[in-house]
């Protein structure tokens, strides 16, 4: 653990002494590094993979994207794909077929 702390201190330009005290430069650098990692949320492309999905979106299902506004190249725009945070439970798409309301005469 001390070696890991020394390595971190070296990468941050601090004195690599393997010591960390409350409020010192090492503690502040660690807090800053953790805060930067929390801001980076991985977004996963999700596709229902059904008859309405295009091949481009099906191929991209499960990949990491940069932001929510990113679109799949060559997508027709009718696929109902979405982006979710990594680690979130992806809902199962329920899209039953449309049933006729009135009997045919």
N, C-alpha and C positions, 0 to 999 in steps of 0.2 A: 504494500500500500504506500509506503514511503517512497519507493522507486517511482510509482505512478504519479505521486504528488510532485516529485522532483522533475519528472518529464513534463508535466503540465506547466510547472513554473518556468522551465526552459522555453517551452513554446510560447509562453506569454511574455517573455523578456524579463522575468523576475529572477531574483536570486534563488538558485535551485538548492535550497537547504532542507527540503522535506518537512518543514514546519509550517503549520497554519494556525493562526490565532484569530479569535473573534475580531472582525473589523479590519484585519490587516489587508495588504494588497492581494495576497493569494485568495483570501476569502472573497474579496470584491470581484476578482477576476473569475472565480468559480461561479459566483452568483450571476455575473454578466453573461458568462458562457451558457449557463442553464436557461436564463431568460431568452437568449437568442434561439436556443433549441426549441423552447416551448412555442415560439412564434411560427416555427416551421411545421405546419400541419400537412401531412401527406394526404393528397386527395386521390381517390380511386375512381376510375371510370367504370360505371355499371351499365349493363345492357340486359334487357329481359330475355334476349335470344329466342325470339318467337318468330312467327311468320311476318310480323310487321318490321322486324329488325333488318337493317341492311348488312351486307357482308363486312363493310368497313367497321361498323360499330361492334359487331360480333367479334371481330379480330382484336379489337381494342379493349374488350371487356377485361377488367381486373388490372389494367395498367395504371401506373401513377401519372397524373397530369399536373401541370404547373398551377393552374387556377380554374375556378368554376366556369369562367367564360370561354375556356378552350373548347373548340369544336373538333369533331373528327373530320379529317380531309375526305372528300368524296361522299360525305353523308348527304342524303336527300332531305334530312330534317324531319322525317316522320317516325323516327325510331323510338321515341320516348325514353331515351337514355338519360342518365343523371350522374352526378358526381357526389360522392360521400366521403367523409373522413375515414382514414385508415383506422381499423379497429372497431368501427361502428358496425352494428348488426345491420346487414343489408336486408331490407324487406323483400318478401316474395311477392312478385307482381301477380295480382289476381285480376284477370281481364276475361270474364266469361263471354261466350258468344252472345250476340244480340238475339233475343227470342221474339218471335212474332207475338204481338199483343192481340190482334184480331184474327179470327180464323178466316181462311181463304174461302170465298164463295164459290 
